[in-house]
Amino acid sequence: MPRSLRRFASDGTLFIVAGTITAAIGAYLFQVVGGRALGAAGFDPVSALLTVHLLVFSVLLLPVEQFEIRRVTLDRSGGFGAIASVIGLGAAGALVFTVATRNHFFAGETGYAVVAVVAVGCNALLAVARGRLAGHRRFRAYGLVSGIVALARVGLALLFLEVVHTGLSVAWALALAPLLTLAWRPFRAERQSSEQQIEEPGGAFLAGFVVASAASQVLLLAAPIGVRILDDTPGLMSIVFVTFQLFRAPVVVTQNLLARFLPPFTRLAAQGRRMELRAWGLRFGWAAAVAAPVAATAGWLLGPLAVRLLFGAEFEPGAATAAYAAAGVVIATASLLAGQVLVAQGKTLRLAAAWGIGFVVAIAAVIPVVGTADVRVARAFVIGEAAALLAIVAGGGRDRLPDR
């Protein structure tokens, strides 16, 4: 076995992969358990809470995790005020949304507002804890936490439903399961250096990362809304929604795998090894260039069939829409990985600018009236993702790294 593969097999990387797969299965089982127990109408409030959870974690808490990975890897202090601000923003946003829309989305239950705030707090604990585990190269623990927390949600949902058969029982399982993270003692002292720590400012880093995450998530999730704006044909928005949800699995998996790439990239940045980092960015770019056409072909040939088998014939997309969605998700996955080059350098404002470019290009690409609404939006998604990836790769090797 090659030395690099032996290292990955022994340092806990395989646990991250296994934990990521387990987490994906656990998330699916959680929805199945809740949906079957409560029925479609009863599960509606939980679905809305899951959507809020996904957005808060992807846009706000994932940047917190990445900041903590970088801070711990560099053995630096500080940034806690910025982290608290981002977590507070997430809790306040979740609270305002659930209260304001409780009659529309949450069956008039104000209890979901309480759950939403607790969920943000507990998942913030998960994000910071996983950041510390990855920063200390405790990849085995990182993978175990990811997988076991997801399975614990399922177990708690079953348990709570036995006590009180309501949507709030399932919601509390979503909120409280991350507390199991504490079993791995992620906050134990592991720093060996006796030198005074340099303080790592978190404000600019997190601000740029949050903007970048928001832009990338909008690019991923806005396709159904874009289709609805262009064409109000009944069912068309749902077709695009389920197609993109099905094909975005690589992005969801990659978000957990980022924790394996950031620590070594951060060390390269700290050592001023600009060319090696730039080479990694180029590798991810070339990988997307090779894989995207393959994904597009597979999407064209198999995508409509896969959607029809899983969701029914009424949800079957056109071949072109499926092809563009598959190719765009591959490019988005490469962008996440290439973005680690900028995150490692602390250049998250540049990352935000790259995703901003991608978003603007996507908007411009949807304007020409060529093809049906779903094809126009899916094609614009691919073009926007490609523009973002090019900007990220270019930004990763544009100048000399600061020697910190």
C-alpha positions in Angstrom: 0.0 0.0 0.0 1.4 3.5 -0.9 2.7 5.5 2.0 0.0 8.2 1.5 -2.8 5.6 1.6 -1.3 4.0 4.7 -1.3 7.4 6.4 -4.9 8.0 5.5 -5.9 4.6 6.7 -4.1 5.1 10.1 -4.7 8.7 11.0 -8.5 8.5 11.3 -9.4 9.8 7.8 -11.4 6.6 7.1 -13.4 7.4 10.2 -14.3 10.8 8.8 -15.5 9.1 5.6 -17.5 6.5 7.5 -18.9 9.1 9.8 -20.0 11.2 6.9 -21.8 8.3 5.2 -23.4 7.3 8.5 -24.5 10.9 9.1 -26.1 11.0 5.7 -27.9 7.8 6.4 -28.9 9.0 9.9 -30.4 12.2 8.4 -32.5 10.2 6.0 -33.6 7.8 8.8 -34.5 10.7 11.0 -36.9 12.1 8.4 -38.3 8.6 7.7 -39.0 8.0 11.4 -40.6 11.5 11.9 -42.5 11.4 8.7 -44.0 7.9 9.2 -44.9 8.6 12.9 -46.5 12.0 12.3 -47.8 11.8 8.7 -47.2 14.4 6.1 -49.2 17.2 7.8 -47.8 16.5 11.2 -44.3 16.5 9.9 -44.6 19.8 8.2 -43.4 21.9 11.2 -40.4 19.6 11.6 -39.6 20.0 7.9 -39.6 23.7 8.3 -37.3 23.4 11.4 -35.0 21.1 9.5 -34.7 23.8 6.7 -33.9 26.4 9.3 -31.3 24.1 10.8 -29.7 23.3 7.4 -29.4 27.0 6.5 -28.0 28.1 9.9 -25.5 25.3 10.0 -24.3 25.7 6.4 -24.1 29.5 6.4 -23.1 30.3 10.0 -21.9 27.3 11.9 -19.8 25.6 9.3 -17.6 28.8 9.1 -17.3 28.7 12.9 -16.1 25.1 12.6 -13.5 26.0 9.9 -12.3 29.0 11.9 -11.8 26.8 15.0 -9.9 24.2 12.9 -7.5 26.9 11.6 -7.1 28.6 15.0 -6.2 25.3 16.7 -4.0 24.1 13.9 -2.0 27.4 14.2 -2.0 27.2 18.0 -3.5 30.6 18.4 -5.9 32.2 20.8 -8.7 34.7 20.5 -11.7 34.9 18.1 -14.2 33.9 20.8 -16.1 37.2 20.6 -16.6 36.8 16.8 -17.7 33.2 17.3 -20.2 34.3 19.9 -21.5 37.0 17.6 -22.1 34.5 14.7 -23.8 32.0 17.0 -26.0 34.8 18.5 -26.9 35.9 15.0 -28.0 32.4 14.1 -30.0 32.0 17.3 -31.7 35.4 16.9 -32.5 34.7 13.2 -34.0 31.3 14.0 -36.0 32.8 16.9 -37.4 35.7 14.8 -38.3 33.4 11.9 -40.0 30.7 13.9 -42.0 33.3 15.9 -43.0 35.3 12.9 -44.1 32.3 10.8 -45.4 30.1 13.6 -48.9 30.1 12.2 -47.8 29.4 8.7 -45.0 26.9 9.1 -45.2 25.7 12.7 -48.8 24.9 13.3 -49.1 27.9 15.7 -46.8 26.2 18.2 -44.5 28.7 19.9 -42.6 25.8 21.3 -40.7 25.4 18.0 -39.2 28.8 18.6 -37.7 27.5 21.9 -36.4 24.4 20.1 -34.9 26.4 17.3 -32.8 28.5 19.7 -31.7 25.4 21.7 -30.9 23.7 18.4 -28.6 26.6 17.3 -26.8 26.5 20.6 -26.3 22.8 20.7 -25.2 22.6 17.1 -22.8 25.5 17.7 -21.3 23.3 20.4 -21.0 20.5 17.8 -19.4 22.9 15.3 -16.8 24.3 17.8 -16.1 20.8 19.2 -15.5 19.3 15.8 -13.3 22.2 14.9 -11.1 21.5 17.9 -11.0 17.8 17.2 -9.9 18.3 13.6 -7.5 21.0 14.6 -5.8 18.6 17.0 -5.9 15.9 14.2 -8.3 13.8 16.2 -9.9 12.7 13.0 -11.1 9.4 14.4 -13.1 11.3 17.1 -14.4 13.7 14.5 -15.8 10.9 12.4 -17.3 9.2 15.4 -19.0 12.4 16.6 -20.5 13.1 13.1 -21.9 9.6 12.7 -23.1 8.9 16.3 -24.8 12.3 16.7 -26.8 11.6 13.5 -27.8 8.2 14.8 -28.6 9.6 18.2 -31.1 11.9 16.7 -32.9 8.9 15.3 -32.8 7.1 18.7 -34.0 10.2 20.6 -36.8 10.7 18.1 -38.0 7.2 18.7 -37.7 7.6 22.5 -39.4 11.0 22.7 -42.2 9.9 20.4 -43.0 7.1 22.8 -43.4 9.7 25.6 -45.3 12.4 23.6 -46.4 11.7 20.1 -46.0 15.2 18.6 -43.7 17.0 16.1 -42.1 18.8 19.0 -40.8 15.5 20.3 -39.0 15.0 17.0 -37.8 18.6 17.0 -36.2 18.2 20.5 -34.3 15.1 19.3 -32.8 17.3 16.5 -31.8 19.9 19.0 -30.4 17.9 21.9 -28.5 15.1 20.1 -25.3 17.2 19.6 -24.8 17.3 23.4 -23.3 13.8 23.0 -20.3 15.5 21.5 -19.1 16.2 25.1 -18.4 12.5 25.6 -15.3 12.9 23.5 -13.9 15.7 25.7 -13.2 18.1 22.7 -12.3 21.0 25.0 -9.6 19.2 27.1 -6.2 21.0 27.1 -3.9 19.6 24.4 -1.6 22.5 23.7 2.0 21.6 24.5 3.8 24.8 23.5 5.0 27.0 26.3 5.3 30.1 24.0 2.7 32.9 24.3 0.0 32.3 21.7 -0.6 34.8 18.9 -4.2 36.1 18.9 -6.2 35.1 15.8 -8.7 37.8 14.9 -12.0 36.2 13.9 -14.1 39.1 12.8 -12.9 39.5 9.2 -12.4 35.8 8.8 -15.9 34.9 9.8 -17.5 37.8 8.1 -16.0 36.8 4.8 -16.7 33.2 5.3 -20.4 33.8 6.2 -20.9 35.9 3.1 -19.2 33.2 1.0 -21.3 30.4 2.5 -24.5 32.4 2.0 -23.7 33.1 -1.7 -22.8 29.5 -2.3 -25.9 28.2 -0.6 -28.1 30.6 -2.5 -26.5 29.4 -5.7 -27.3 25.8 -4.8 -30.8 26.3 -3.4 -32.2 29.1 -5.5 -32.9 27.1 -8.6 -36.5 26.2 -7.7 -37.3 29.8 -6.8 -35.7 31.0 -10.1 -37.9 28.6 -12.1 -41.0 29.8 -10.3 -40.2 33.4 -11.1 -39.7 32.6 -14.8 -42.6 30.1 -15.2 -45.5 29.4 -12.9 -46.5 26.1 -14.5 -47.9 23.9 -11.6 -45.4 21.3 -10.5 -42.4 22.7 -12.4 -40.8 24.1 -9.3 -41.2 20.8 -7.4 -39.5 19.0 -10.3 -36.5 21.2 -10.1 -36.4 21.1 -6.3 -36.3 17.3 -6.0 -33.8 17.0 -8.9 -31.4 19.4 -7.3 -31.9 17.8 -3.8 -31.1 14.4 -5.2 -28.0 15.4 -7.0 -26.5 17.7 -4.3 -25.4 14.7 -2.2 -21.7 15.1 -3.1 -21.8 18.7 -1.7 -23.3 17.5 1.6 -20.7 14.7 2.0 -17.8 17.0 1.1 -18.8 19.6 3.8 -17.7 17.0 6.4 -14.6 16.0 4.5 -13.3 19.6 4.5 -12.1 19.0 8.1 -9.5 16.6 6.7 -8.1 19.1 4.2 -7.9 22.3 6.2 -5.3 21.4 8.9 -2.5 20.4 6.4 -3.4 23.3 4.1 -3.2 25.7 7.1 0.3 24.4 7.9 1.4 25.0 4.2 0.0 28.5 4.5 1.8 29.2 7.8 5.1 28.0 6.2 4.6 30.2 3.2 4.5 27.3 0.7 2.5 29.2 -1.8 3.2 27.0 -4.8 2.1 23.8 -3.1 -1.2 25.4 -2.1 -1.7 26.8 -5.6 -1.1 23.4 -7.0 -3.8 21.9 -4.8 -6.3 24.6 -6.1 -5.4 23.8 -9.7 -5.8 20.0 -9.0 -9.4 20.6 -7.8 -10.1 22.8 -10.8 -8.8 20.3 -13.3 -10.7 17.5 -11.5 -13.9 19.5 -12.0 -13.1 20.0 -15.7 -12.7 16.3 -16.2 -15.6 15.1 -13.9 -18.2 17.6 -14.9 -18.7 16.4 -18.5 -18.9 12.8 -17.1 -21.5 13.8 -14.6 -23.5 15.7 -17.2 -23.5 12.6 -19.4 -24.6 10.4 -16.5 -27.3 13.0 -15.6 -28.6 13.1 -19.2 -28.8 9.3 -19.4 -29.8 8.3 -15.9 -31.0 11.4 -14.1 -34.6 11.4 -15.2 -34.9 7.7 -14.5 -33.5 8.0 -11.0 -35.9 10.9 -10.1 -38.8 9.0 -11.6 -38.0 5.8 -9.6 -37.6 7.7 -6.3 -40.3 10.3 -6.5 -42.7 9.2 -9.2 -43.3 9.9 -12.9 -44.8 13.4 -12.2 -41.4 14.6 -10.8 -39.3 13.4 -13.8 -37.1 16.2 -15.1 -36.0 16.7 -18.7 -32.6 15.2 -19.6 -31.0 18.6 -20.1 -32.1 19.8 -16.7 -30.7 16.7 -15.0 -27.5 16.9 -16.9 -26.9 20.5 -15.9 -27.8 19.8 -12.3 -25.4 16.9 -12.1 -22.5 18.8 -13.7 -23.1 21.9 -11.6 -23.0 19.9 -8.3 -19.7 18.4 -9.3 -18.3 21.9 -9.9 -19.7 23.1 -6.6 -18.0 20.2 -4.8 -14.7 21.1 -6.4 -15.2 24.7 -5.4 -15.7 23.7 -1.7 -12.4 21.9 -1.8 -10.5 24.6 -3.7 -11.9 27.1 -1.3 -9.9 25.5 1.5 -6.8 27.0 -0.1 -8.2 30.5 0.6 -9.6 29.5 4.1 -6.2 28.1 5.0 -4.7 31.5 4.2 -7.4 33.4 6.1 -8.5 35.1 2.9 -12.2 34.5 3.3 -13.0 38.0 1.9 -11.5 36.8 -1.3 -13.5 33.7 -1.1 -16.7 35.8 -0.6 -15.8 37.8 -3.7 -15.4 34.7 -5.7 -18.8 33.4 -4.8 -20.2 36.8 -5.4 -18.8 36.7 -8.9 -20.4 33.3 -9.4 -23.8 34.5 -8.2 -23.7 37.6 -10.5 -22.6 35.5 -13.5 -25.5 33.0 -12.8 -28.0 35.8 -12.7 -26.7 37.2 -16.0 -26.7 33.7 -17.6 -30.4 33.2 -16.9 -31.5 36.3 -18.7 -31.2 35.1 -22.3 -34.5 33.4 -23.2 -33.0 30.2 -24.7 -34.8 27.0 -23.7 -37.5 26.3 -21.1 -37.4 27.9 -17.6 -35.9 24.8 -15.9 -33.2 24.4 -18.5 -32.3 28.2 -18.4 -32.0 28.1 -14.6 -30.0 24.8 -14.5 -27.7 26.0 -17.2 -27.2 29.3 -15.3 -26.4 27.3 -12.2 -23.5 25.5 -14.1 -22.1 28.7 -15.5 -22.3 30.5 -12.1 -20.6 27.6 -10.3 -17.9 27.4 -13.0 -17.2 31.2 -12.7 -17.0 30.8 -8.9 -14.5 28.0 -9.2 -12.3 29.9 -11.6 -12.3 32.9 -9.3 -11.4 30.7 -6.3 -8.6 28.9 -8.1 -7.2 32.2 -9.4 -7.5 33.9 -6.0 -5.7 31.0 -4.3 -2.4 31.6 -6.0 -2.5 35.3 -6.9 0.1 36.7 -4.4 2.6 35.7 -1.8 1.3 34.3 1.4 2.0 36.3 4.5 4.6 34.7 6.8 2.9 34.5 10.1 
